[in-house]
Amino acid sequence: MGTWSAPSAIERELYEAKTAGNWAAYFDVLARTPLYVAQSRARSDAHPDSVFFHATPDRMLVVHTAGMLPAPTPETVYESRSLRWFAKVWAGDDPAFLAVNPGSPAEAYLTTTPADLARWRTHAEAAPHYGLPEGKVHALFTGGPLHGPVAHGLAVGGHLAVTNGEFWNSLAYHGSGYQYERRRVAKSWSITDRPDWLSALETLLECGMVSPVWEYALRVRRALASDFAGPVDIEHWRHAAEAALRRGAERAAEPQLTPDGVTVAQPRPVAEVEGEIAGVKRLIGRITRYEQRFRADGLLPEDGWVRSVEGWDIGRASQMARWGVGCRYGTVAEAEKAVLRAGESARDTYRSWAEFSAGYVLGRCLHFDEEEFGTWYTTALAAHLALTTDPASPWLNIPWKQAVSPGPP
């Protein structure tokens, strides 16, 4: 390829097929690859369900594959569509050529006669999948950081990137297209504008979405493990959690001396305190059962346990930063600051990628899984295994603790 480095596996496959003169293989790659069309953001906002074709003076419609997309700008957005979709909607008065990645070594200028459209449909029907395969590690070889603090912060979001079949290191993020990304965060997060996004991002970065009850239970065990320098028996853990809750309820009922005088406290109802204690004991049992399964499946070592579930918020914060760029609710610079914070927060809480991953998965399971060990668990487990075994994984190539440059002598 001379001095050119393909930005991703997609463009590399296109280049190799083109160089070999194997146009059937070239179309096979196109058939399973989202093709992105530039749109005016103002027009897309006015017509969110439409994609407009803007031909060049020489009657070409330009499309890009994911690795060739320009950096996001406020005025221009991109929508992705499949080759099958283009074959279905192309009309006689549409552009005469489909220009794929023009100006790059992987470029192609495709004619759009009825016979060509039929050929596109044939390849689309034979495609084994559409988009990057889910459950695998995908990276930008150029155009995304592979090492350093920003890459570390992006890799903290690796679980979702692997699960969703996305480039883990795409900071200048387009996702599956502007309107798709907006619909996704609106449906899953009720985010419909920039203030919503900023609020959700900050809450995640502050680990404010994970349940404080989960974190309380794990914090009690961390304290016991530190005090006794070893494993903590479940009954000891439950007893310590109950004792701490009772002490807290007793202190809350004591009169408090303030600058305004003595404030008479209102004791908490006994039933409320007992219910809280019973709930925490049940939670401890639930965490223990998840950890047993984690050990059996290789998510934890034989004697391992989860330190904190804050990783679930931290990992989602890394992804939320990128989603904001795709939705144009935030800039690439804002996303970079957020992923740096996510990386720093993860390093402050955990001691390794494996510890972080276990905390992320436990948080996800406690929220969604209901001890069913269904897809909420199995997809997270698959992402963990991919990220801890794939030689190209950032978790195997980026040190958990980032080297700090020495200061001036």
C-alpha positions in Angstrom: 0.0 0.0 0.0 3.0 2.3 -0.3 3.0 4.9 2.4 -0.8 4.7 3.0 -2.1 3.0 6.1 -5.6 1.8 5.9 -7.6 3.4 8.8 -9.3 0.2 9.6 -9.8 -3.4 8.5 -12.7 -2.3 6.3 -10.6 -0.1 4.1 -7.7 -2.6 4.1 -10.1 -5.3 2.7 -11.4 -2.9 0.1 -7.9 -2.0 -1.0 -6.7 -5.6 -1.2 -9.8 -6.6 -3.3 -9.3 -3.7 -5.6 -5.6 -4.3 -6.0 -6.2 -7.9 -6.8 -8.9 -6.9 -9.4 -11.4 -9.0 -7.4 -14.4 -6.8 -7.7 -16.7 -9.5 -6.4 -14.8 -9.4 -3.1 -14.9 -5.6 -3.2 -18.7 -5.7 -3.4 -18.8 -8.3 -0.7 -17.1 -5.9 1.7 -19.4 -3.0 0.7 -22.4 -5.2 1.2 -21.6 -5.7 4.9 -20.3 -2.2 5.5 -22.3 1.0 6.5 -21.9 3.7 3.8 -22.0 7.2 5.1 -23.6 10.2 3.2 -22.9 13.8 4.2 -25.9 15.9 5.1 -26.6 19.4 6.1 -27.2 19.3 9.9 -30.0 21.9 9.6 -31.7 20.0 6.8 -31.3 16.7 8.7 -32.9 18.3 11.8 -35.8 19.5 9.7 -36.2 16.1 8.1 -34.9 13.5 10.5 -36.2 10.5 8.6 -34.8 11.5 5.2 -31.5 11.1 3.5 -30.7 13.6 0.7 -28.4 12.9 -2.2 -26.1 15.8 -3.1 -24.3 15.1 -6.4 -21.0 16.5 -7.3 -20.7 18.5 -10.5 -19.5 15.4 -12.3 -22.7 13.5 -11.2 -21.3 11.5 -8.4 -22.7 10.7 -4.9 -19.8 10.5 -2.5 -20.0 7.9 0.4 -17.4 7.0 3.0 -16.8 3.9 4.9 -16.4 4.2 8.7 -12.7 4.5 8.8 -12.6 7.3 6.2 -15.1 9.7 7.8 -13.9 13.3 8.3 -13.8 14.7 11.8 -17.2 15.9 13.0 -18.1 19.5 12.5 -21.2 21.4 13.7 -22.6 22.1 10.3 -22.2 18.7 8.5 -23.5 15.3 9.7 -23.4 11.8 8.3 -26.1 9.2 7.9 -25.3 5.6 7.3 -27.1 3.3 4.9 -26.4 -0.2 3.5 -25.6 -1.1 -0.1 -28.9 -2.9 -0.1 -30.7 0.4 0.7 -28.9 2.3 -2.0 -29.9 -0.4 -4.5 -33.5 -0.2 -3.4 -34.0 3.6 -3.5 -31.8 4.6 -6.4 -33.8 6.3 -9.1 -33.2 7.1 -12.8 -32.5 10.8 -12.1 -30.1 10.1 -9.2 -26.3 10.5 -9.7 -24.7 8.4 -12.4 -21.9 7.2 -10.0 -21.5 6.1 -6.4 -18.1 7.3 -5.4 -16.7 5.2 -2.5 -13.9 6.8 -0.5 -12.8 9.1 -3.4 -9.2 10.3 -3.2 -8.0 7.2 -1.3 -6.2 4.1 -2.5 -9.4 2.1 -1.7 -11.6 4.3 -3.9 -14.0 3.1 -6.5 -16.4 4.8 -8.8 -19.4 2.6 -9.4 -21.9 2.9 -12.2 -25.6 2.8 -11.3 -27.4 1.2 -14.1 -30.3 -1.2 -13.4 -27.8 -4.1 -13.9 -25.4 -2.6 -11.4 -28.2 -2.2 -8.8 -29.2 -5.8 -9.3 -25.6 -6.8 -8.6 -25.5 -4.7 -5.4 -28.7 -6.5 -4.2 -27.1 -9.9 -5.0 -24.1 -9.2 -2.9 -26.2 -7.7 -0.1 -28.4 -10.8 0.1 -25.3 -13.0 0.4 -23.7 -10.9 3.2 -23.2 -12.9 6.4 -23.7 -9.8 8.6 -24.0 -6.0 8.4 -21.6 -3.7 10.3 -18.6 -4.7 12.4 -19.3 -8.0 14.1 -20.5 -7.6 17.7 -18.5 -9.1 20.5 -15.1 -8.5 18.9 -12.4 -5.9 19.4 -12.3 -3.3 16.5 -9.9 -0.4 16.2 -8.9 2.5 14.0 -5.3 1.9 13.0 -5.1 5.6 12.1 -7.4 8.5 13.2 -7.8 7.2 16.7 -5.3 7.0 19.7 -3.8 3.6 20.3 -1.6 4.5 23.3 -1.4 7.1 26.0 -3.9 8.6 28.5 -6.7 9.4 25.9 -6.5 5.8 24.6 -6.7 4.6 28.2 -9.8 6.6 28.8 -11.4 5.3 25.6 -10.4 1.7 26.5 -12.3 2.1 29.8 -15.4 2.2 27.5 -14.3 -1.0 25.8 -17.2 -3.2 27.1 -19.8 -1.2 25.2 -17.6 -0.7 22.1 -17.1 -4.5 21.9 -20.7 -5.3 22.7 -22.0 -2.9 20.1 -19.5 -3.7 17.4 -17.7 -0.3 17.3 -14.2 1.0 17.1 -13.0 1.2 20.7 -10.7 4.2 20.0 -12.9 6.4 17.8 -12.9 9.8 19.6 -14.1 11.7 16.6 -17.2 9.6 16.7 -20.0 9.3 14.1 -21.4 6.0 15.4 -24.1 4.6 13.1 -25.1 8.1 11.9 -26.4 11.3 13.3 -30.1 10.6 13.6 -29.5 7.0 14.7 -27.3 8.2 17.6 -29.8 10.8 18.6 -32.6 8.3 18.7 -30.4 5.9 20.7 -29.6 8.3 23.5 -33.2 9.6 23.5 -34.6 6.1 23.9 -32.1 4.7 26.4 -31.2 7.8 28.3 -34.0 10.4 27.7 -31.3 12.7 26.3 -32.7 15.1 23.7 -30.4 18.2 23.9 -27.0 19.4 25.1 -28.0 20.2 28.7 -29.3 16.6 29.0 -26.1 15.2 27.7 -23.9 17.3 29.9 -25.9 16.4 33.0 -25.8 12.6 32.2 -22.1 12.7 31.4 -21.2 14.6 34.7 -23.4 12.2 36.7 -21.7 9.2 35.2 -18.2 10.7 35.7 -19.1 11.3 39.4 -20.3 7.7 39.7 -23.7 9.1 40.6 -25.9 6.5 38.8 -24.7 3.3 40.5 -26.8 2.4 43.6 -25.2 3.8 46.8 -26.6 0.6 48.5 -24.5 -1.6 46.3 -21.4 0.5 46.9 -22.1 0.6 50.7 -22.1 -3.2 50.8 -18.9 -3.5 48.9 -17.3 -0.8 51.0 -18.0 -2.7 54.2 -16.3 -5.8 52.7 -13.3 -3.7 51.5 -12.9 -2.4 55.1 -13.1 -5.9 56.6 -10.6 -7.2 54.0 -8.2 -4.4 54.9 -8.6 -4.9 58.7 -8.2 -8.6 58.6 -5.8 -8.9 55.7 -7.6 -11.7 54.0 -10.9 -13.1 52.6 -14.1 -12.1 54.3 -16.7 -14.7 55.3 -20.2 -13.9 54.1 -21.7 -14.1 57.6 -19.0 -11.8 58.9 -19.8 -9.4 56.1 -23.5 -9.5 56.7 -23.0 -9.0 60.5 -20.7 -6.0 59.9 -23.1 -4.4 57.5 -26.0 -4.8 59.9 -24.0 -3.4 62.8 -22.9 -0.3 60.8 -26.5 0.3 59.7 -27.8 0.1 63.3 -25.1 2.4 64.5 -26.0 4.9 61.8 -29.7 4.8 62.7 -28.8 5.3 66.4 -26.6 8.3 65.6 -29.3 9.8 63.4 -31.7 9.7 66.4 -29.3 11.5 68.8 -29.9 15.3 69.4 -27.4 17.4 67.5 -25.8 20.6 68.8 -25.7 23.3 66.0 -25.0 27.0 66.0 -28.7 27.5 66.3 -29.0 25.4 69.4 -29.9 21.8 70.0 -31.8 20.1 67.2 -34.0 17.2 68.3 -33.6 14.4 65.9 -36.5 12.3 64.7 -35.7 8.6 65.1 -36.2 6.5 62.0 -39.1 4.0 62.1 -38.0 0.6 63.3 -39.6 -1.1 60.4 -37.7 1.1 58.0 -34.3 0.3 59.6 -35.1 -3.5 59.8 -36.2 -3.5 56.1 -33.0 -1.7 55.1 -30.9 -4.3 57.0 -32.8 -7.2 55.5 -32.3 -5.7 52.0 -28.6 -5.3 52.4 -28.2 -8.9 53.7 -30.1 -10.1 50.6 -27.9 -7.9 48.4 -24.7 -9.4 49.9 -26.0 -12.9 49.1 -26.8 -11.8 45.5 -23.3 -10.3 45.1 -21.7 -13.5 46.4 -23.6 -15.7 44.0 -22.6 -13.4 41.1 -19.0 -13.6 42.1 -19.2 -17.4 42.3 -20.4 -17.4 38.7 -17.7 -14.9 37.7 -15.0 -17.2 39.1 -16.4 -20.2 37.2 -16.5 -18.2 33.9 -13.0 -16.6 34.2 -14.2 -13.1 35.1 -12.6 -13.3 38.5 -9.6 -15.3 39.7 -10.2 -18.2 42.0 -9.9 -16.1 45.1 -11.1 -12.8 43.6 -13.9 -10.5 44.6 -15.3 -7.2 43.3 -13.9 -4.0 44.9 -16.5 -1.6 43.6 -19.3 -1.2 41.0 -18.3 2.3 40.1 -16.7 0.9 37.0 -20.2 0.5 35.5 -20.6 4.3 35.6 -17.1 5.0 34.6 -17.2 2.7 31.5 -20.5 4.3 30.4 -19.1 7.8 30.9 -16.4 7.0 28.4 -19.0 6.0 25.9 -21.4 8.8 26.7 -18.6 11.3 25.9 -18.4 9.9 22.4 -22.2 9.6 22.0 -22.4 13.3 22.6 -20.0 14.0 19.7 -22.1 11.7 17.4 -25.3 13.6 18.4 -23.5 17.0 18.1 -24.4 17.7 21.7 -20.7 18.1 22.5 -17.4 18.6 20.8 -14.4 16.3 20.3 -12.4 18.5 22.8 -15.1 18.1 25.4 -15.2 14.3 24.8 -11.4 14.1 25.2 -11.6 15.8 28.6 -14.3 13.5 29.7 -12.5 10.3 28.7 -9.4 11.5 30.4 -11.4 11.9 33.6 -13.0 8.5 33.1 -9.5 6.9 32.8 -8.2 8.7 35.9 -11.3 7.7 37.9 -10.9 4.1 36.9 -7.3 4.0 38.0 -8.2 5.6 41.3 -10.7 2.9 42.1 -9.2 -0.3 40.6 -5.8 -1.8 40.3 -6.0 -3.5 36.9 -8.1 -3.9 33.7 -9.4 -7.2 35.1 -10.6 -5.6 38.4 -12.2 -2.8 36.5 -14.0 -5.2 34.2 -15.4 -7.3 37.1 -16.8 -4.1 38.7 -18.4 -3.0 35.4 -20.0 -6.4 34.9 -21.3 -6.7 38.4 -22.9 -3.2 38.2 -24.6 -4.1 34.9 -25.9 -7.4 36.3 -27.2 -5.9 39.5 -29.1 -3.4 37.5 -30.4 -5.5 34.7 -29.9 -9.2 35.1 -32.1 -10.3 38.1 -29.8 -13.3 38.6 -31.0 -14.8 35.3 -27.5 -14.9 33.8 -29.2 -14.0 30.5 -28.0 -11.7 27.7 -27.1 -8.8 30.1 -24.6 -11.1 31.6 -23.5 -13.2 28.6 -22.8 -10.2 26.4 -20.7 -8.6 29.1 -18.8 -11.8 29.7 -18.1 -12.1 26.0 -16.8 -8.5 25.9 -14.6 -9.2 28.9 -13.1 -12.4 27.4 -12.5 -10.6 24.1 -10.8 -7.6 25.8 -8.6 -9.9 28.0 -7.6 -12.4 25.3 -7.5 -10.7 21.9 -3.8 -9.7 21.1 -5.1 -6.5 19.5 -7.1 -5.5 22.6 -6.2 -2.2 24.2 -6.3 -3.9 27.6 -3.3 -6.0 26.6 -1.4 -3.1 25.0 -2.1 -0.1 27.3 -0.7 -0.3 30.8 -3.3 0.2 33.5 -1.1 2.7 35.4 0.1 5.4 32.9 3.7 6.4 33.1 4.2 9.9 34.5 6.8 12.1 32.9 9.4 13.3 35.4 9.3 17.0 36.3 12.2 19.4 35.8 15.3 18.7 37.9 
